[in-house]
């Protein structure tokens, strides 16, 4: 049987929105309505596996596990499908580097290099997961305060309030806070205008002169 070769100079026709392709039977794997895309993505994910020393049974098991992982991530569109495939590839590559680092006959330089590569792959995996969560709207929530009413003499605090021993990420709105500082009171001037003003303590107790005593003094005079 003659092997079919692809002529690069021959024009290729690409059919968009093919009704037979847009059925989405494999959307749970690749997140697309196009099954061509879903098939391609699944093949890319399984081809990133390390299957060199695997027998037929182990190979089939890993292929099935990869497809099951894609379905478990449940991509909802093509972007999530790509991130899901890269998550699986980064995980498999990092685990392979960890495995090689633990080989008993491994040299110190080889163990260090494999652990460094595993560390980089693990960071890449975490970055991909964060990007997937942000794309799905599972990132940091944003609270928008549209109206804050503050009465005269009051103070308002809107933002993140950290409390020791509690949830430090809790967003609180304090729109009617009590007044913290008191208005300063005017100083009392002494009889001598050249001297400095004598301040009066706001809560100090002052002796009230006896009005009757002053009346008796005037009468005696």
C-alpha positions as CSV (number, residue, x, y, z in Angstrom):
1,X,0.0,0.0,0.0
2,X,1.5,3.3,-1.0
3,X,2.1,5.9,1.7
4,X,0.2,9.1,1.2
5,X,2.4,12.2,1.3
6,X,1.4,15.7,1.8
7,X,2.3,18.2,-0.9
8,X,3.1,21.5,0.7
9,X,2.5,23.4,-2.5
10,X,-1.0,21.9,-2.9
11,X,-3.7,24.3,-1.5
12,X,-5.6,23.1,1.5
13,X,-9.2,23.8,2.1
14,X,-10.4,24.4,5.6
15,X,-14.1,24.2,6.4
16,X,-15.3,26.4,9.2
17,X,-18.4,25.7,11.2
18,X,-18.8,22.2,9.8
19,X,-22.1,20.9,11.0
20,X,-20.6,17.5,11.6
21,X,-17.8,19.0,13.6
22,X,-19.9,21.4,15.8
23,X,-21.8,18.7,17.7
24,X,-19.7,19.0,20.8
25,X,-19.8,15.3,21.8
26,X,-16.3,15.7,23.3
27,X,-16.8,19.1,24.8
28,X,-16.2,17.8,28.3
29,X,-12.6,17.0,27.3
30,X,-11.6,20.1,25.4
31,X,-14.2,22.7,26.2
32,X,-15.0,23.4,22.6
33,X,-18.1,22.8,20.5
34,X,-15.7,21.6,17.8
35,X,-14.8,17.9,18.2
36,X,-11.8,18.3,16.0
37,X,-10.4,20.7,18.6
38,X,-11.3,18.4,21.5
39,X,-9.6,15.5,19.8
40,X,-6.5,17.5,19.0
41,X,-6.2,18.7,22.6
42,X,-6.6,15.2,24.0
43,X,-3.9,14.0,21.7
44,X,-1.6,16.8,22.7
45,X,-2.1,15.9,26.4
46,X,-1.4,12.2,26.0
47,X,1.6,12.8,23.8
48,X,3.2,14.8,26.6
49,X,3.3,11.6,28.8
50,X,6.5,9.7,29.5
51,X,5.7,6.3,28.1
52,X,9.1,5.1,27.0
53,X,9.4,2.2,29.6
54,X,5.6,1.5,29.8
55,X,4.1,-1.7,28.7
56,X,0.8,-1.9,26.7
57,X,-1.4,-2.2,29.8
58,X,0.3,0.7,31.6
59,X,0.2,2.9,28.5
60,X,-3.6,2.4,28.1
61,X,-4.0,3.1,31.8
62,X,-2.1,6.4,31.5
63,X,-4.0,7.4,28.4
64,X,-7.3,6.8,30.1
65,X,-6.1,8.7,33.2
66,X,-5.2,11.7,31.1
67,X,-8.6,11.9,29.5
68,X,-10.2,11.4,32.9
69,X,-8.2,14.3,34.2
70,X,-9.3,16.6,31.4
71,X,-12.9,15.7,32.1
72,X,-12.4,16.2,35.8
73,X,-11.1,19.8,35.2
74,X,-14.2,20.3,33.0
75,X,-13.0,23.0,30.7
76,X,-15.9,25.3,29.6
77,X,-14.2,26.9,26.5
78,X,-11.1,26.5,24.4
79,X,-8.9,28.7,26.7
80,X,-9.8,26.5,29.7
81,X,-9.1,23.4,27.6
82,X,-5.6,24.7,26.8
83,X,-4.9,25.5,30.4
84,X,-6.2,22.1,31.4
85,X,-3.9,20.2,29.0
86,X,-0.9,22.3,30.2
87,X,-1.7,21.6,33.8
88,X,-1.6,17.9,33.2
89,X,1.6,18.2,31.1
90,X,3.3,20.3,33.8
91,X,2.2,17.9,36.6
92,X,3.5,14.9,34.7
93,X,6.8,16.5,33.8
94,X,7.4,17.7,37.4
95,X,6.6,14.3,38.8
96,X,9.1,12.7,36.4
97,X,11.8,15.1,37.5
98,X,11.0,14.3,41.1
99,X,11.3,10.6,40.3
100,X,14.6,10.9,38.6
101,X,16.0,13.0,41.5
102,X,15.2,10.1,43.9
103,X,17.1,7.4,41.9
104,X,19.6,5.7,44.2
105,X,22.4,5.8,41.7
106,X,21.8,9.5,40.9
107,X,24.7,11.8,41.2
108,X,24.5,14.9,43.3
109,X,24.6,17.2,40.3
110,X,21.9,15.1,38.6
111,X,19.7,15.2,41.7
112,X,20.1,18.9,42.1
113,X,19.3,19.6,38.5
114,X,16.2,17.4,38.5
115,X,14.9,19.1,41.7
116,X,15.5,22.5,40.2
117,X,13.5,21.6,37.1
118,X,10.8,20.1,39.3
119,X,10.6,23.3,41.3
120,X,10.2,25.4,38.1
121,X,7.6,23.1,36.8
122,X,5.7,23.2,40.0
123,X,5.7,27.0,39.9
124,X,4.5,26.9,36.3
125,X,1.7,24.5,37.4
126,X,0.6,26.9,40.2
127,X,0.6,29.9,37.8
128,X,-1.6,28.0,35.3
129,X,-4.0,27.0,38.1
130,X,-4.2,30.7,39.2
131,X,-4.9,31.8,35.6
132,X,-7.6,29.2,35.3
133,X,-9.3,30.3,38.5
134,X,-9.1,33.9,37.5
135,X,-10.6,33.0,34.1
136,X,-13.4,31.3,35.9
137,X,-14.0,34.2,38.3
138,X,-12.6,32.4,41.3
139,X,-9.8,34.9,42.0
140,X,-9.8,37.7,44.6
141,X,-13.3,39.2,45.0
142,X,-13.7,42.9,44.7
143,X,-16.2,44.8,46.8
144,X,-17.5,48.1,45.3
145,X,-19.0,50.7,47.7
146,X,-21.1,53.1,45.8
147,X,-22.7,55.3,48.5
148,X,-21.2,56.2,51.9
149,X,-23.1,58.8,54.0
150,X,-21.2,60.5,56.8
151,X,-23.1,62.9,59.1
152,X,-21.5,66.1,60.4
153,X,-18.9,65.4,63.1
154,X,-18.6,61.8,62.1
155,X,-15.9,59.7,60.4
156,X,-16.1,56.8,58.0
157,X,-13.7,53.9,57.4
158,X,-14.2,51.9,54.2
159,X,-11.6,49.2,53.4
160,X,-9.8,46.2,54.8
161,X,-9.8,46.1,58.6
162,X,-7.4,43.6,60.1
163,X,-8.2,42.1,63.5
164,X,-5.8,40.0,65.5
165,X,-7.0,36.4,65.7
166,X,-9.8,36.9,63.2
167,X,-10.4,36.8,59.5
168,X,-8.0,39.5,58.2
169,X,-9.4,39.4,54.7
170,X,-12.9,40.5,55.9
171,X,-14.1,43.7,54.3
172,X,-16.1,45.9,56.7
173,X,-17.9,49.1,56.1
174,X,-18.1,51.6,59.0
175,X,-20.3,54.4,57.7
176,X,-21.4,55.9,61.0
177,X,-18.3,55.9,63.2
178,X,-18.3,57.8,66.5
179,X,-16.3,60.9,66.6
180,X,-12.9,60.1,68.0
181,X,-11.5,63.6,68.8
182,X,-13.3,66.4,70.7
183,X,-13.4,69.9,69.5
184,X,-10.9,72.1,71.3
185,X,-12.3,74.6,73.8
186,X,-11.2,78.2,74.0
187,X,-8.6,79.2,76.6
188,X,-9.5,81.4,79.6
189,X,-7.6,84.7,79.6
190,X,-6.2,85.8,83.0
191,X,-6.7,89.4,84.3
192,X,-3.2,90.3,83.3
193,X,-3.3,90.7,79.5
194,X,0.4,90.3,79.3
195,X,0.4,86.8,80.6
196,X,-0.3,83.7,78.6
197,X,-3.7,82.2,78.4
198,X,-4.5,79.6,81.0
199,X,-6.2,76.5,79.5
200,X,-9.1,75.0,81.3
201,X,-9.4,71.2,81.5
202,X,-12.7,70.1,79.9
203,X,-13.6,67.7,82.7
204,X,-12.0,69.5,85.6
205,X,-14.1,70.4,88.7
206,X,-14.4,74.1,89.5
207,X,-15.6,75.5,92.8
208,X,-18.7,77.7,92.5
209,X,-18.6,80.8,94.7
210,X,-21.3,81.2,97.3
211,X,-23.7,83.9,96.2
212,X,-25.1,84.4,99.7
213,X,-21.6,85.0,101.1
214,X,-21.0,87.7,98.6
215,X,-24.3,89.3,99.5
216,X,-23.5,89.4,103.2
217,X,-20.2,91.0,102.5
218,X,-21.8,93.8,100.5
219,X,-24.3,94.4,103.3
220,X,-21.6,94.7,105.9
221,X,-19.8,97.2,103.7
